[in-house]
Structures are given as structure tokens and as C-alpha cells.
């Protein structure tokens, strides 16, 4: 599996500006980001699929996760706020941020 490709602070993904790294796992990397258009203040956790997985079964699974999250509302599950693709074609999720580790 390819190593995570880092996204630099200041990078715009969809409607959000990346502020920093929150964590990474097997399928992707999660960044703290803020709404880019300044219409209102909103922080999100942006989860991006790893480079090299965007054209694979992992991408299909990632998109299924996005669809499932869009239908769920539960206090113990991060709420889906947005989704799309990065400039290089990798899908991302914009999730509600959760305080804690």
C-alpha cells in the first residue's frame, strides 16, 4: 500500500482550507480544515483516500462509506458534512469534528 501523501496546511480541498494533520490509517489521512469562503466559521475533519487507492476497490468502499454516513445520524458517529474529490481525483469526506483523541 502506498504511503500517505501529505497535504500541506493552506491547501484547499473542496470548500475547505487544510489547517493540519489529525491522523491517518489504512485507507486514508484525516486533516483539520476550516471553511474556505468565510461565509461562516466551520471546522471539519477532511478524510482523503490514499494516493494510489482512488482507482480501486478501496475507492468503491470509501464511496460506500460516504453514502452510508450521509444516511446516519447518531451521537456516536461523526456526521457527514460534505464530500467530493480532490484536484488529483481522490475522494474525500468532510466530517463533523469530534473533541478528544
C-alpha positions in Angstrom: 0.0 0.0 0.0 1.4 3.4 -0.9 2.5 5.7 2.0 0.1 8.5 2.9 0.7 11.6 0.7 0.7 14.6 2.9 -1.4 17.7 2.3 0.2 20.9 3.3 -1.6 23.5 5.5 -3.2 26.1 3.3 -4.2 23.6 0.6 -7.8 24.0 -0.5 -9.9 20.7 -0.7 -13.4 21.4 -1.9 -14.6 24.3 0.1 -12.2 23.9 3.0 -8.6 25.0 3.8 -6.4 22.4 5.5 -5.0 23.6 8.8 -3.1 20.4 9.9 -2.9 16.7 10.2 -5.3 14.9 12.6 -4.3 11.2 11.9 -4.0 8.5 9.3 -5.0 4.9 8.8 -5.2 2.1 6.3 -7.4 3.8 3.7 -6.6 7.5 4.2 -5.5 10.5 6.1 -7.6 12.9 8.1 -6.9 16.7 8.3 -8.4 19.5 10.3 -9.8 22.1 7.9 -11.8 25.3 8.0 -14.5 26.5 5.6 -12.7 28.5 2.9 -15.2 31.0 1.8 -15.5 32.9 5.1 -19.3 33.0 4.8 -19.3 31.5 8.3 -16.8 29.7 10.6 -16.9 25.9 10.4 -14.2 23.4 11.2 -14.4 19.9 9.7 -12.3 16.8 9.6 -11.4 16.0 6.0 -10.7 12.4 5.3 -8.9 11.7 2.0 -8.3 8.3 0.4 -4.6 7.4 0.0 -2.8 8.1 -3.3 -3.0 5.0 -5.5 -6.3 3.7 -4.0 -8.6 6.1 -5.8 -9.0 3.7 -8.8 -9.5 0.5 -6.8 -12.0 -1.5 -4.7 -10.9 0.7 -1.8 -12.3 3.8 -3.6 -15.6 2.0 -4.1 -15.6 1.1 -0.4 -14.7 4.7 0.5 -17.6 6.0 -1.6 -20.0 3.4 0.0 -18.8 4.7 3.4 -19.7 8.3 2.3 -23.2 7.2 1.2 -23.8 5.3 4.5 -22.6 8.2 6.6 -25.0 10.5 4.6 -27.9 8.5 5.9 -26.8 8.1 9.5 -27.4 10.4 12.5 -26.2 9.2 15.8 -24.4 10.9 18.6 -21.5 8.3 18.5 -20.9 8.6 14.7 -19.2 11.6 13.1 -21.8 13.4 10.9 -21.1 13.8 7.2 -21.0 17.4 6.2 -19.6 17.3 2.7 -17.8 15.1 0.1 -16.2 15.3 -3.2 -12.9 14.8 -5.0 -9.5 16.5 -4.7 -7.9 18.1 -7.7 -6.0 14.9 -8.3 -9.2 12.8 -8.3 -9.1 11.3 -4.8 -12.4 11.1 -3.0 -12.8 12.9 0.3 -15.3 13.2 3.2 -15.9 16.3 5.2 -16.9 15.1 8.7 -18.0 16.9 11.9 -15.1 17.3 14.2 -15.0 15.4 17.5 -13.2 16.6 20.5 -10.8 14.1 22.1 -8.2 11.6 20.9 
